[in-house]
Every structure is written in C-alpha cells, then in structure tokens.
Amino acid sequence: MIEPKNYKLKKLLSSRKFWAAFFGFALVILKAWRPDFPLTAEQLTGVVYVLVAYIMGTALEDGLSRINN
C-alpha cells in the first residue's frame, strides 16, 4: 500500500525520537553560533548523552512493541 507524503510528514512530526534529536541538534548549533550561551561544553555533552539515551530507549520500546504485536 502506498502512503501519501503528508502521512509520512505527520508521522515524522509526531515522533518523540525526531523531537529529541531536533532539540539536541538545535542546542549544539545554538552553542556554536552563540558561544556565550549559558551552557558549558560539559553540560551540553551531558544533555546530548541524555537525549541519545532517550532516543535509544524509545527506539527499543518501539521495536519491542512491534515484536509483541
């Protein structure tokens, strides 16, 4: 079955993994663009690690739910 393009966009924009990755990317870009942004490199690295762990956990949850169904 062929899915319409707007369905794929809607699915992407409702993805928790997408928004976590977008937020992390935005923080990294913001820190590079504005070095006086009130996050140290270590703090930014910690935030990115937490987001990566969240994305991996969500992916694992999604994958396991497909196996169980």
C-alpha positions as CSV (number, residue, x, y, z in Angstrom):
1,M,0.0,0.0,0.0
2,I,1.4,3.4,-1.0
3,E,1.2,6.0,1.8
4,P,0.6,9.7,0.9
5,K,3.6,12.0,1.5
6,N,1.7,14.1,4.1
7,Y,1.2,11.0,6.2
8,K,4.9,10.4,6.4
9,L,5.4,14.1,7.4
10,K,2.7,13.8,10.0
11,K,4.3,10.6,11.4
12,L,7.7,12.3,11.5
13,L,6.4,15.4,13.3
14,S,4.7,13.2,15.9
15,S,7.8,11.2,16.6
16,R,9.4,11.6,20.0
17,K,12.8,10.5,18.7
18,F,12.6,13.2,16.0
19,W,11.9,16.0,18.5
20,A,14.6,14.8,20.9
21,A,17.2,14.7,18.1
22,F,16.0,18.1,16.8
23,F,16.3,19.6,20.3
24,G,19.8,18.3,20.8
25,F,20.9,19.5,17.3
26,A,19.4,22.9,18.0
27,L,21.3,23.2,21.3
28,V,24.6,22.2,19.6
29,I,24.0,24.7,16.8
30,L,23.0,27.4,19.3
31,K,26.1,26.9,21.4
32,A,28.3,27.1,18.2
33,W,26.5,30.2,17.0
34,R,26.4,31.9,20.4
35,P,29.5,30.9,22.4
36,D,28.2,33.0,25.4
37,F,25.1,30.7,25.7
38,P,24.9,29.8,29.4
39,L,25.8,26.1,29.0
40,T,29.4,24.8,29.3
41,A,30.7,22.2,26.9
42,E,30.5,19.6,29.6
43,Q,26.8,20.5,30.4
44,L,25.9,20.4,26.7
45,T,27.7,17.0,26.3
46,G,25.6,15.7,29.3
47,V,22.4,16.9,27.7
48,V,23.3,15.2,24.4
49,Y,24.1,12.0,26.2
50,V,20.7,12.0,27.9
51,L,19.0,12.7,24.6
52,V,20.8,9.9,22.9
53,A,19.8,7.5,25.8
54,Y,16.2,8.7,25.5
55,I,16.2,8.1,21.7
56,M,17.8,4.6,22.1
57,G,15.3,3.7,24.8
58,T,12.3,4.9,22.7
59,A,13.6,3.0,19.7
60,L,13.9,-0.1,21.8
61,E,10.4,0.4,23.1
62,D,9.0,0.8,19.6
63,G,10.9,-2.2,18.3
64,L,9.8,-4.5,21.1
65,S,6.2,-3.3,20.8
66,R,6.2,-4.4,17.1
67,I,7.5,-7.8,18.0
68,N,4.8,-8.3,20.7
69,N,2.0,-7.3,18.3
